């Protein structure tokens, strides 16, 4: 632990040997699916005519809602209900009577190949009664048009939390400010889209399903219920996943149900591989919010009262409940402790793609609101922006710090540990904060505009309820580890192996990790919320400890020693100080199983040892055969990682192009398991954040058509748009909540992007930045509006 | 994202390609495929027949002629960009090609294909117009030469007849003492530009071509315009478009900036070119 161990996954990934869902080969009889999707943002379906499809060669089945029976015909589940979600709505696997966004699934065609399936889709004739759509938060709030007839005001939910009396505190404060802020939509955009393959095994009466998901156990439970199968009849296997970033935690997607439904009905394997346009218009987006902030503060910039209202665009349905706006409303506070805080949000329907967590999951919006406010307070008082922040920090001796709010997991928002003043000092040093004004003046003298910004965040990571792990020492001495959550590129096979090697005392290369296979670990939750290292890492550590305890017990018996005198090094148990008195872990594994068929060398070697108590049964009560350890980790609440980013940008006075001159990150995720992997997560997060701040948006027109549904027009940054170097420094304040003292690191890099770029561009331009992302064209427009104020 | 069904012929000669095109009003020529194949996959184009000319011999040459450099229909962007002859005879072609998409696309895409695809956002059509080049085409009625000024009829619309195949393009040589420059501003490296400009300065004559500003590649004569009025003079002749990446107002600003930049750069190039000639 703590070493920058090279990722064991990279050989495969870098050489093109990764194996993704589309690579799963279920044989020549496999059929391929395509989906007819709504071309309208809002319409009633009057008729679906599939006549022209039926005589097309190679088509095996066409499903519309009318063809679905039982639970399949019901709406998809609302995964995370909440009392405030008074008007939660979910779509059907195939649209029933009405469509509410461009891209909503209407019909599902299964054919010999995807080409024929798409030909068939093109032949289906749907008669629509096109309805006026609701696009954008302004239209949603106006409530003149409704997305769902039975949801007045398009209001899915309204939630208010308050600590103290924020409005009174603001009214009584020496200084007051108001800010109106907007932030636009983006999306996860994993390079591998969604995909599902299913094979019904009639001989075994069971279903095998491969799917590109962040929760194989969740998909398994959903598929079992929807298809009327017992859980024990369904195996879900998650092979390599080419990126998730949140969108693949949503489940079940319509195709995740329709593929196995068709596979069972047709008796043939069925595959669905989403294409890029489908991913844009029928998976999920995030980020779109409008915010109104009122703040009251004293002469030092201490926030005495903070009152935030925001409006959250949840798209056409709410399958993932209120997780995103709840996170915005609670994590907005970051490292600060306002005197009083009130937050109220409305989650509103629009006729657009659903909104579900995308890396950061509501935090980028919250960070943006809070950090824009801090900058505005500093500007108002004429104080250094770092001073105003420092005046509001929770101090190191105040942990655990309870904000008095309820977090996304339904538990109290209580920070476990952190050291924000130390982080800020490191960041100022790393970016050269104090030297910047001189540099800025020097550049200005040359006609160049440079600006610096910073942003701080706190991220609740490692939310429950639990993860488990199973560690099995084979008679070969190799160690097989299984944990149920999935992997979408994080390097779990490396870090979990590191943890097992450390705890069990085996060589790193002897440990093999499997994730996301319900056959190996049927109890699991999933990979989201920066929880894998904390949750499965802790479970793996605990399971390895159990295996170790058992190994020592058996070895002590075999070596006639006290377990306390034994050590395990490189897979060999020996008596400390007496290296000749030793036994391989593989041999211990043989001894752990009374059925000692001598198939291998370890079994032969085991014959020299005698273990067990002849007065007891071969497997005594409370014992199990085999050298295995299984354990679960379930924390009382989330653990809170934190960080601070700073960026120096240059803006072109003529073209308004923004160039990144320096990007600095100070990050605290407790103890580091593998610093190289943590830095990789930061690099990826920063890159994704640059995309969200400077390049990406979802360009919906007023009729609800997504105008940039391709990688040509949705400007995900290339490596050429990302700075060559990102300066990173770590702080390690361990979490007291788990045995390893770790906190999550997966999402952090993307959280402060909108805030930090807004701050830096504002500093360079002397213009208030209130809307993100910002393109050169947007910045030019903003410049003109300041030159010619209306 | 799979194409609709289509028939396919691999032409062994230009004549065979022409006859295949003549025989099917829904036919399309496939050369590098960098524009056509995505259109097929998105089902935005559904030709009944693809006439693949990649195996036609003799179309990939890049040759220096008396009046300029001739680029064959199958010469890939990368090959043209790598050509020292091209760089020497007409450096604007090389300058502009460096901005065409990414290396992998340049390895497959053809320069002539880009010319006749007639995309106002592409680099090469405006270069051909600015230089007063031409395209050689062959159809059922025989061969003819289309001057660049007569080639572009509208957005994605060239004056080639349905049964005509472009076989080569001629980029006229840079005159002694003349200078050229190219610049564009794109959101990301290798993207279609939000706006781009190419300049040709020859003695007092100043002409600038624009891509991605209007819906056809447009050339403006700025001869005699004072330096500080170049941008406004160009804008008087252009109507910048609005799209999701740039407002018309912002595009106009880019026209101002790019015009000043490319004219200045072309003047410096002319001066350097002059010195080189003198030596």
Interface residues (C-beta under 8 A of the other chain):
Chain A: X114 X115 X118 X119 X122 X275 X276 X277 X654 X655 X656 X657 X695 X699 X707 X708 X710 X712 X713 X715 X717 X718 X720 X721 X775 X776 X777 X780 X781 X784
Chain B: X1 X2 X3 X4 X5 X42 X43 X185 X187 X188 X189 X190 X191 X192 X194 X244 X245 X246 X247 X249 X250 X253 X254 X256 X257
